[in-house]
């Protein structure tokens, strides 16, 4: 939460005006083909809203396509991705964090991970466990290695 506050709702100006009548500015995640708003109120509804477009690839996938990047951390949402970045996961330039917009992960995205070591960082609730298994199966014939994050990286 602190990372989000500093990144978007502090003085950095990454937040944008909220939809009419919904209070303080929402964080805006820019995708190549869309803009997604995140409600700053953790109990507020809707939690997310697409301003325009949609996700045609994981958020920040352009970072993972760098040839120096060998490990890609895939999170269940952009906020978790920001938390890993803030924790220094990308610090040495050989890893990148990308976000699936929730637990959805289309099969068409699998080739984007060709030859990469992938660490799946989905939530530990039931939806996250199902998504981990589903995404691992989708990436099976594309990624060089698939691990899950449970405090440390473990083989799927």
N, C-alpha and C positions, 0 to 999 in steps of 0.2 A: 504494500500500500504506500509506503514511504517513497519508493521509486516512482510510482505513478504520480504522487502529489508533487514531487520535485519536477518531474518531466512535463507535466501537463497543467497542474493547477497551482504551481508556484509562480515565479516571476518569468519563466521561460517563454510563456506565450504559446505553447503547443496546443492548449485547449481552444476550442472554438465555441461560439455562442450555442446555447442549447436550443433544441426545438422549442417553438413558442410555448411559453408558460411552464417550462420544465426546470426552472431554477438556474443554478450556476453552470458555467461552461462544461461541456462534455469533452473527453479526450477523443481525438480523431485519429484513426489509423489509416494511413494512405496505402492502398493497394494499387498495383499497376492499372487495374481496370475498375477501381471503385474507392469509395470513402466510407468507413465504418465508424459510427459514433459509439462511445462507451459511456454509459450513465455513471456519473461520479458517486451517486448514492448506491451503496452496496445492496440496499433493500428495494431500490427504486425499480419501477417497471416502465417501459421495457429496459432490459439490461443493455441491449445493443440494438442499433438501428442502422441500416444501410442508407446513407444519404444519396448515393448514386452507385450504380454498377454492382459488382459482386466479386467474390474471390475466384480468380481463374488460376491461381497458384497459391501456395502457402505464403503468408505474410513474411517479407524479407527474403524470399527465395533467391533474389539476385545476389545476396551475400554468399549463399551456399554454392553458387555456380562458379565462384572464384577457384581456379585450379590449385591454389595453395591450401584450400579448405578440404580436409580429409574427413572430418567428423561433423555431422549435422545433428543438432539437438532439435527435436520436433516437440513443441509444447501444445497443450490443449488451450489455446488462446493466446492472444497478444500480451496480456498482462504477465503471464508466466514467462513468456519469452523475454520481456523486459527485466524481470527479476533475475533470470540467468545471466543476462548481459551485465546487469549491475553487480552480480557476484563474480564477474571476471572470466566467465567461460570462454569468451572470445579473445581474451587478452593476448595470446601468442600468435594469432592470425591463422591457425590451422583448424579452427572450429568456428562454426556459425550457428546461430539460433534462428529458427524459423517457427512460425505458428500456424497450426491448423485452426481455422475459425470454429472452435468448439471441437466436437468429436467427429465431425464429418471429414472425410478424406477420400476424394474421388480417385478411382483407379487410374485415370488419365494423368495424375500427378506422379505416379511411380517412376517413369523414366527420368524425371528430374533428379532422382537420387542415385542414378547409375554409378556404380563403383565407389560410393561413399559409405563410410561407417555411420550408421544412423542410431541415435540414442532416443528412444521414445519416452517422453516425459509427460504422460497423461496423468490426470488425477487418479487417486486410489479408490474412488467411489465405483459403483457398479458400471456406470456409463464409461468411465475412464478405463476400467479393466477390459470391457468389451471392445472399446476403441483400440486399445493397445494390441489386442489379439487380431483385430480386423486389419489394422494398418500394417502389422508385422506380416500378415499373409499377403497383403497387397504388394509390399516391398520385397518379398522373398526372392524373386528372380531378378531384382534390379540392384539392390544395395549389396555392397561387399560384405557387410556385417550388420546385424541388427541386435541392439541391446535395449534393455529397459532401465529407467532411472528409478531407483528406490533408495535414494541417499547416496548410492554408488551405482555405476553402470553394471548391469547383469545381463548375460546372454538370454535371449528369448527362447 
